Structure formats: structure tokens, C-alpha cells
């Protein structure tokens, strides 16, 4: 009996067509690498700097400390909100270096998602013993 052929499709992603799951996998991989190298206990700014470098090494397009205006009753209000990272214009990445993530941190990412019309955010706490324990994937329902 002949063996069935195995079909393998390899997709080479270009900026703009990378799927959300593939993109979040790359972002999380970059964050894990930073956490492996540095460990917990540093300031958020150190992790941000190193994560930006890791994104560059992995060929990810990102904006860092992107200003986020608020539109209130038709006027733009500058409130000083800044996204830690907007990756590939799809995923908001909010960094923390705190003892524990709290509901207000998740609410912050939800608000950023609503203000940007993005659908997906990652909340990453670098102060966790294992990074995956300090990681939250937040999806805005349509």
C-alpha cells in the first residue's frame, strides 16, 4: 500500500502579514530571552531597553514609548499615556517589574487596546521567578 504524501507548507512572513499567534510567539520568545539573561529584580527601564534590542535582533518592527492621546468629546487630550511597545502595529506590549500583577495592570492594557483599536495585548511582569508566571495575554472582544 503506498504511503500518503506529507504536504508541508512553509510561509515566509513579511511585515504586515504575520499572524497574531506567530507574532505573540516571537514577542514572548524575546521576553523569555531577556528574562533568562537578566533574571528578576531590575527596573522596568532595563528590561525595556533589552527587549527593544531583542526585537531588533528578531526583525520585529516596533514603536517604543509611543504617545497615546485620548479623544474626549471630540477633542484630543494629551494625558501623558505611552505604550511601552506597539509591535508590528498589531500587539501592545506593556512591561512591569512588580511583585504581582494586579487587576489595574490588566485594566490599563484593556484601555490601551480600546484607545488604539488594537485587539491583542501582552502584559509582561519581569519580576516573576519564571516569566510565564508573569505573562498575561489580553484580547479585546469585538
Backbone as CSV, one residue per row, in Angstrom:
resi,resn,N_x,N_y,N_z,CA_x,CA_y,CA_z,C_x,C_y,C_z
1,UNK,0.847,-1.167,0.000,0.000,0.000,0.000,0.901,1.241,0.000
2,UNK,0.689,2.170,-0.928,1.545,3.361,-0.981,1.279,4.285,0.209
3,UNK,2.361,4.885,0.663,2.250,5.814,1.792,1.702,7.159,1.311
4,UNK,0.810,7.789,2.102,0.290,9.090,1.687,1.408,10.124,1.711
5,UNK,1.313,11.073,0.806,2.305,12.140,0.743,2.059,13.132,1.868
6,UNK,3.116,13.578,2.452,3.046,14.574,3.513,3.249,15.938,2.871
7,UNK,2.281,16.777,2.992,2.387,18.119,2.435,2.803,19.079,3.525
8,UNK,3.840,19.813,3.275,4.338,20.799,4.224,4.330,22.140,3.534
9,UNK,3.704,23.103,4.173,3.684,24.459,3.639,4.520,25.336,4.546
10,UNK,5.464,26.009,3.961,6.285,26.947,4.712,5.915,28.342,4.259
11,UNK,5.556,29.163,5.217,5.192,30.535,4.895,6.277,31.464,5.412
12,UNK,6.789,32.278,4.544,7.754,33.288,4.940,6.986,34.575,5.209
13,UNK,7.016,35.008,6.458,6.261,36.184,6.849,6.994,37.445,6.424
14,UNK,6.242,38.401,5.991,6.781,39.738,5.768,6.031,40.660,6.693
15,UNK,6.599,41.811,6.960,5.929,42.752,7.855,4.530,43.033,7.332
16,UNK,3.588,42.992,8.240,2.216,43.296,7.873,1.362,42.058,7.675
17,UNK,1.986,40.883,7.357,1.130,39.721,7.163,1.388,38.625,8.196
18,UNK,2.160,38.927,9.212,2.430,37.940,10.255,1.169,37.742,11.091
19,UNK,0.805,36.495,11.321,-0.362,36.193,12.128,-0.140,36.547,13.584
20,UNK,-1.241,36.809,14.296,-1.146,37.194,15.706,-0.464,36.132,16.556
21,UNK,-0.782,34.851,16.324,-0.179,33.797,17.134,1.323,33.707,16.894
22,UNK,1.739,33.780,15.649,3.163,33.757,15.324,3.869,34.966,15.929
23,UNK,3.224,36.110,15.837,3.820,37.336,16.372,3.941,37.276,17.894
24,UNK,2.887,36.848,18.579,2.974,36.763,20.040,4.012,35.729,20.459
25,UNK,4.141,34.663,19.706,5.175,33.663,19.988,6.564,34.313,19.921
26,UNK,6.798,35.125,18.910,8.100,35.800,18.770,8.334,36.813,19.895
27,UNK,7.297,37.552,20.248,7.423,38.545,21.319,7.732,37.849,22.647
28,UNK,6.985,36.791,22.945,7.191,36.063,24.197,8.580,35.426,24.208
29,UNK,9.009,34.891,23.082,10.353,34.325,22.990,11.426,35.363,23.281
30,UNK,11.231,36.566,22.761,12.181,37.655,23.021,12.195,38.014,24.503
31,UNK,11.014,38.085,25.110,10.920,38.418,26.535,11.561,37.335,27.402
32,UNK,11.354,36.077,27.045,11.973,34.973,27.787,13.494,35.069,27.700
33,UNK,14.006,35.389,26.534,15.448,35.530,26.373,16.007,36.637,27.268
34,UNK,15.319,37.766,27.317,15.748,38.869,28.186,15.712,38.423,29.643
35,UNK,14.642,37.743,30.034,14.497,37.299,31.422,15.565,36.265,31.781
36,UNK,15.895,35.378,30.837,16.962,34.385,31.077,18.298,35.071,31.344
37,UNK,18.572,36.106,30.583,19.851,36.813,30.698,19.927,37.667,31.961
38,UNK,18.831,38.355,32.282,18.866,39.335,33.374,18.280,38.827,34.689
39,UNK,17.292,37.936,34.603,16.599,37.496,35.802,15.693,38.586,36.354
40,UNK,14.968,38.294,37.432,14.092,39.290,38.042,14.891,40.265,38.910
41,UNK,14.255,41.382,39.273,14.835,42.288,40.263,15.370,43.607,39.752
42,UNK,15.317,43.836,38.434,15.800,45.106,37.898,14.641,46.067,37.676
43,UNK,14.967,47.283,37.323,13.940,48.268,36.990,13.335,47.957,35.624
44,UNK,12.095,48.363,35.447,11.389,48.156,34.189,12.176,48.716,33.005
45,UNK,12.812,49.861,33.196,13.543,50.511,32.096,14.674,49.628,31.559
46,UNK,15.317,48.850,32.405,16.380,47.947,31.939,15.802,46.860,31.039
47,UNK,14.683,46.289,31.456,14.041,45.253,30.644,13.551,45.835,29.318
48,UNK,13.029,47.044,29.359,12.540,47.685,28.137,13.668,47.868,27.130
49,UNK,14.789,48.354,27.594,15.943,48.580,26.715,16.409,47.270,26.075
50,UNK,16.518,46.235,26.879,16.985,44.944,26.379,15.955,44.287,25.467
51,UNK,14.678,44.440,25.778,13.636,43.863,24.929,13.617,44.565,23.568
52,UNK,13.831,45.857,23.540,13.911,46.574,22.269,15.052,46.007,21.419
53,UNK,16.178,45.765,22.052,17.316,45.180,21.325,16.967,43.787,20.802
54,UNK,16.299,43.002,21.614,15.912,41.650,21.213,14.914,41.686,20.054
55,UNK,13.966,42.630,20.074,13.035,42.778,18.951,13.802,43.089,17.666
56,UNK,14.785,43.970,17.762,15.594,44.326,16.597,16.332,43.101,16.067
57,UNK,16.932,42.325,16.964,17.652,41.117,16.551,16.731,40.130,15.834
58,UNK,15.459,40.113,16.218,14.499,39.169,15.629,13.754,39.753,14.435
59,UNK,14.103,40.971,14.043,13.496,41.577,12.860,12.065,42.035,13.041
60,UNK,11.666,42.315,14.268,10.307,42.779,14.532,10.253,44.304,14.445
61,UNK,9.264,44.810,13.764,9.048,46.254,13.702,8.289,46.675,14.949
62,UNK,8.744,47.739,15.592,8.089,48.179,16.818,8.242,49.678,16.995
63,UNK,7.313,50.235,17.756,7.419,51.606,18.234,7.524,51.514,19.743
64,UNK,8.403,52.315,20.297,8.673,52.270,21.732,8.270,53.591,22.364
65,UNK,7.629,53.513,23.535,7.145,54.694,24.247,6.289,55.563,23.322
66,UNK,5.393,54.899,22.605,4.516,55.568,21.638,3.461,56.380,22.379
67,UNK,3.418,57.701,22.119,2.386,58.535,22.764,0.986,58.064,22.386
68,UNK,0.099,58.123,23.354,-1.273,57.672,23.144,-2.236,58.766,23.606
69,UNK,-2.738,59.554,22.656,-3.680,60.603,23.046,-5.058,60.026,23.371
70,UNK,-5.815,60.768,24.127,-7.187,60.405,24.462,-8.101,61.394,23.742
71,UNK,-9.124,60.861,23.073,-10.118,61.728,22.434,-11.325,61.783,23.361
72,UNK,-11.632,62.981,23.837,-12.747,63.167,24.759,-13.696,64.201,24.170
73,UNK,-14.907,63.765,23.852,-15.942,64.631,23.278,-15.397,65.450,22.113
74,UNK,-14.659,64.736,21.252,-14.198,65.359,20.020,-12.896,66.135,20.115
75,UNK,-12.316,66.252,21.292,-11.035,66.953,21.387,-9.944,65.977,21.832
76,UNK,-8.746,66.253,21.361,-7.615,65.411,21.743,-7.013,65.943,23.028
77,UNK,-6.934,65.050,24.022,-6.411,65.410,25.329,-5.080,64.677,25.518
78,UNK,-4.022,65.432,25.738,-2.718,64.817,25.994,-2.626,64.498,27.484
79,UNK,-2.679,63.216,27.808,-2.670,62.780,29.200,-1.341,62.165,29.617
80,UNK,-0.411,62.098,28.707,0.868,61.505,29.030,0.905,59.989,28.958
81,UNK,-0.145,59.368,28.383,-0.131,57.920,28.212,0.889,57.549,27.152
82,UNK,1.634,56.499,27.398,2.603,55.987,26.424,2.565,54.471,26.446
83,UNK,2.533,53.902,25.247,2.625,52.443,25.130,4.086,52.063,25.283
84,UNK,4.380,51.058,26.081,5.768,50.604,26.157,6.228,50.171,24.771
85,UNK,5.442,49.304,24.129,5.741,48.872,22.764,4.446,48.661,21.986
86,UNK,4.487,49.021,20.720,3.487,48.599,19.751,4.269,47.818,18.709
87,UNK,4.021,46.509,18.620,4.815,45.624,17.766,4.023,45.288,16.513
88,UNK,4.670,45.544,15.377,4.090,45.254,14.060,2.706,45.891,13.878
89,UNK,2.443,46.973,14.574,1.144,47.657,14.523,-0.020,46.748,14.891
90,UNK,0.263,45.657,15.607,-0.784,44.699,15.971,-0.888,44.444,17.462
91,UNK,0.237,44.357,18.142,0.245,43.903,19.528,0.828,44.976,20.437
92,UNK,0.074,45.310,21.477,0.562,46.221,22.514,1.273,45.386,23.562
93,UNK,2.481,45.804,23.931,3.245,45.105,24.961,3.478,46.081,26.104
94,UNK,2.943,45.746,27.268,3.081,46.574,28.471,3.969,45.825,29.447
95,UNK,5.055,46.475,29.864,6.015,45.855,30.765,5.807,46.320,32.194
96,UNK,6.071,45.416,33.109,6.051,45.715,34.538,7.229,45.015,35.193
97,UNK,7.642,45.533,36.328,8.644,44.888,37.178,8.145,45.069,38.606
98,UNK,7.070,44.337,38.927,6.379,44.487,40.205,6.284,43.132,40.898
99,UNK,5.952,43.162,42.188,5.842,41.914,42.942,4.779,40.997,42.338
100,UNK,3.602,41.538,42.087,2.496,40.787,41.487,1.725,41.685,40.546
101,UNK,1.229,41.111,39.459,0.321,41.851,38.585,-1.012,41.990,39.301
102,UNK,-1.638,43.145,39.137,-2.938,43.375,39.767,-3.977,43.650,38.692
103,UNK,-5.243,43.628,39.056,-6.292,43.912,38.076,-6.140,45.285,37.403
104,UNK,-5.560,46.256,38.090,-5.396,47.575,37.474,-4.401,47.517,36.310
105,UNK,-3.423,46.624,36.369,-2.486,46.477,35.253,-3.205,45.919,34.028
106,UNK,-4.084,44.957,34.243,-4.870,44.401,33.141,-5.831,45.450,32.585
107,UNK,-6.422,46.234,33.465,-7.332,47.299,33.029,-6.580,48.325,32.182
108,UNK,-5.347,48.611,32.550,-4.529,49.548,31.785,-4.353,49.047,30.350
109,UNK,-4.020,47.784,30.191,-3.835,47.230,28.847,-5.157,47.237,28.082
110,UNK,-6.253,46.892,28.744,-7.572,46.930,28.089,-7.883,48.339,27.583
111,UNK,-7.590,49.337,28.395,-7.823,50.726,27.986,-6.963,51.080,26.781
112,UNK,-5.698,50.689,26.801,-4.809,50.946,25.666,-5.332,50.281,24.396
113,UNK,-5.848,49.060,24.534,-6.408,48.368,23.371,-7.586,49.142,22.795
114,UNK,-8.468,49.624,23.680,-9.632,50.383,23.219,-9.220,51.687,22.551
115,UNK,-8.244,52.377,23.106,-7.812,53.663,22.564,-7.087,53.529,21.228
116,UNK,-6.470,52.390,20.992,-5.707,52.197,19.758,-6.450,51.384,18.705
117,UNK,-7.576,50.799,19.066,-8.298,49.868,18.190,-7.487,48.620,17.874
118,UNK,-6.520,48.310,18.706,-5.811,47.031,18.593,-6.654,45.975,19.290
119,UNK,-6.384,44.732,18.972,-7.165,43.639,19.523,-6.410,42.836,20.570
120,UNK,-5.077,42.893,20.522,-4.279,41.983,21.326,-3.197,42.725,22.105
121,UNK,-3.081,42.378,23.385,-2.039,42.962,24.222,-1.362,41.892,25.065
122,UNK,-0.098,42.131,25.373,0.649,41.265,26.278,1.092,42.101,27.467
123,UNK,0.799,41.618,28.648,1.235,42.236,29.894,2.320,41.329,30.458
124,UNK,3.531,41.871,30.588,4.679,41.057,30.973,5.313,41.614,32.241
125,UNK,5.337,40.792,33.289,5.969,41.173,34.550,7.329,40.481,34.657
126,UNK,8.393,41.254,34.490,9.739,40.698,34.528,10.204,40.360,35.941
127,UNK,9.432,40.716,36.945,9.834,40.422,38.314,9.387,39.026,38.763
128,UNK,8.754,38.292,37.880,8.321,36.925,38.194,9.526,35.989,38.208
129,UNK,9.455,34.961,39.044,10.528,33.972,39.110,10.691,33.283,37.754
130,UNK,9.578,32.842,37.182,9.552,32.326,35.808,8.689,33.280,35.010
131,UNK,9.192,33.715,33.873,8.494,34.760,33.121,7.062,34.367,32.756
132,UNK,6.837,33.119,32.405,5.491,32.704,32.005,4.481,32.858,33.143
133,UNK,4.956,32.876,34.391,4.065,33.131,35.522,3.632,34.591,35.569
134,UNK,4.404,35.460,34.961,4.109,36.897,34.967,3.612,37.402,33.631
135,UNK,3.039,36.518,32.835,2.601,36.875,31.490,1.091,36.755,31.360
136,UNK,0.469,37.779,30.820,-0.977,37.753,30.561,-1.202,38.159,29.105
137,UNK,-1.972,37.336,28.401,-2.392,37.657,27.028,-3.795,38.209,27.148
138,UNK,-3.989,39.422,26.651,-5.276,40.096,26.789,-5.839,40.364,25.397
139,UNK,-7.048,39.878,25.166,-7.691,40.025,23.859,-8.955,40.853,24.043
140,UNK,-9.082,41.874,23.234,-10.263,42.733,23.259,-11.336,42.117,22.390
141,UNK,-12.493,41.837,22.986,-13.599,41.269,22.207,-14.135,42.330,21.266
142,UNK,-14.502,41.886,20.085,-15.020,42.821,19.071,-16.408,43.295,19.405
